[in-house]
Amino acid sequence: MIKNLKALAFGFVVALLLCEIILRIYNPLSNFTRQGRLLLPANQQVVFQNKWIRQLDPKIHYSRNALGFRGPMPADSIYKLNSVICVGGSTTACFFLSDTQTWPWLLQEQLKDSVPGLWINNAGLDGHSTYGHLLLLKEYVLKLKPKYVLLLTGVNDVETSKPETFDQLSENKIRFQSAGEFLKSLLNQTETGATLFQLYSIRLAYKKGLIHKEVDFRNLPDTILNNTTTQSVLSAQQPFLTGYRNRLQELIQLCKANGTTPILLTQPSLYGAYTDPATGVVMNNKYLPIGDNARNNLLQEQILESYNDVVRSFRSEVPVIDLAQLMPKNTSLYYDFIHFNKAGAAEVASLLAGALQPLLKQ
């Protein structure tokens, strides 16, 4: 039995080593991390088939420039330009839109003739919350000394009290808060461990309803929630909101300390009580499956709006654009409850162009 156990252990170690070697040569999942360090792929050009979201193009042209961002390279030193770097999660990254269809690209196109020396790039990363944004700013963005950082935050911070796996994957340090955290951070230094965490984070995103998946709004069921359930869920947000406020404050202070002006955006969505102009569907009680929680459209709006209110509270300190109020609630602009389709990205760019033009000219 001892010999068999030794042979089994030896085989397991050999298998792990082979797996590590293969994943270091080619890893189809861990695109933005390597041995626990945030790594933005540079000079990347990919054309991939879209088989999931029918209203989007069947072929997506996705590229990253020499800086690791989506968008054109700067024509001069970034600090000399009217430079804007957009930071956020998947609603900024626009992964399932080709480069020229993303709202940061369209925003530059709308403003380039009226704002001298304008340069806009997209540094959005799927799944990142404000924990990940802080790391991205420290390791990449602020070293470039842009004049402005545009922050679209909120949806990935809902009910988040610690860095999610997507954020932790980008954190190159050993954590000693507990035995579990120590083991996770240690494994994250390997390509095998990072890939396992990536798979786990995809599962968590699925449970939270934050994955990219086309929604058939006409056939969503209704869920009626009583006032007790609603108030219980809303009351439970308070500690999460406090942490979110503190992280936004840290982001603002970090930008200002580096000579960059942060511009905050509230997160738009299709949550809420209204009749959808595109389908005629009354959206109030439509059911949005998120894990095992009983939720509906009205409750989801109240939750997200509490996070948007935190963003609005910084109006006296930094420019805040209330995109959540400006963006129409219309299913023709989204392919799910939070992600923009081509028309939605164009609408976001148009709304932001009107709000940003006076600020950028000044």
Secondary structure, 3 states (H helix, E strand, C coil): CHHHHHHHHHHHHHHHHHHHHHHHHCCCCCCCEECCEECCCCCEEEEEECCCCCCCCCEEEEEECCCCCECCCCCCCHHHCEEEEEEECHHHHCCCCCHHHCHHHHHHHHHCCCCCCEEEEECCCCCCCHHHHHHHHHHCHHHHCCCEEEEECCHHHCCCCCCCHHHHCCCCCCCCCCHHHHHHHHHCCCHHHHHHHHHHHHHHHHHHCCCCCCCCHHHCCECCCCHHHHHHHHHCCHHHHHHHHHHHHHHHHHHHHCCCEEEEECCCCCCCCCECCCCCCECCCEECCECCECCEHHHHHHHHHHHHHHHHCCCCCCCEECHHHHCCCCHHHECCCCCECHHHHHHHHHHHHHHHHHHHHC
